[in-house]
């Protein structure tokens, strides 16, 4: 999660390609990632 955050924040990316076992697994969109992180933060409190 930290690496994904750094890619979005420091590099200014909007999408990140996800790879699993050397094969394409999907795309992560910045807005979806931010939404997920906010939901996780709310569950912790």
C-alpha positions as CSV (number, residue, x, y, z in Angstrom):
1,X,0.0,0.0,0.0
2,X,2.8,2.4,0.8
3,X,4.4,1.9,-2.6
4,X,1.1,2.5,-4.4
5,X,0.6,5.7,-2.4
6,X,4.1,6.9,-3.2
7,X,3.5,6.2,-7.0
8,X,0.3,8.3,-6.9
9,X,1.6,11.1,-4.7
10,X,5.2,11.5,-5.8
11,X,4.9,10.6,-9.5
12,X,1.5,12.0,-10.1
13,X,0.1,8.9,-11.7
14,X,-3.6,8.4,-12.3
15,X,-3.5,4.7,-13.0
16,X,-1.2,1.8,-12.0
17,X,-1.0,-1.5,-13.8
18,X,-1.2,-4.4,-11.4
19,X,0.8,-7.6,-12.2
20,X,0.5,-10.9,-10.4
21,X,2.9,-13.7,-11.2
22,X,4.2,-11.8,-14.2
23,X,0.7,-11.5,-15.8
24,X,-1.6,-8.6,-16.0
25,X,-4.1,-8.6,-13.0
26,X,-5.8,-5.2,-13.5
27,X,-5.6,-1.5,-13.1
28,X,-5.7,0.6,-10.0
29,X,-7.3,4.1,-10.4
30,X,-6.2,6.8,-8.0
31,X,-9.8,7.7,-7.1
32,X,-10.6,4.1,-6.2
33,X,-7.4,3.8,-4.2
34,X,-8.2,7.0,-2.2
35,X,-11.8,5.8,-1.6
36,X,-10.5,2.4,-0.4
37,X,-8.0,4.0,2.0
38,X,-10.7,6.3,3.5
39,X,-13.0,3.3,4.0
40,X,-10.2,1.4,5.8
41,X,-9.5,4.5,8.0
42,X,-13.1,4.7,9.0
43,X,-13.2,1.0,9.9
44,X,-10.2,1.5,12.2
45,X,-12.0,4.2,14.2
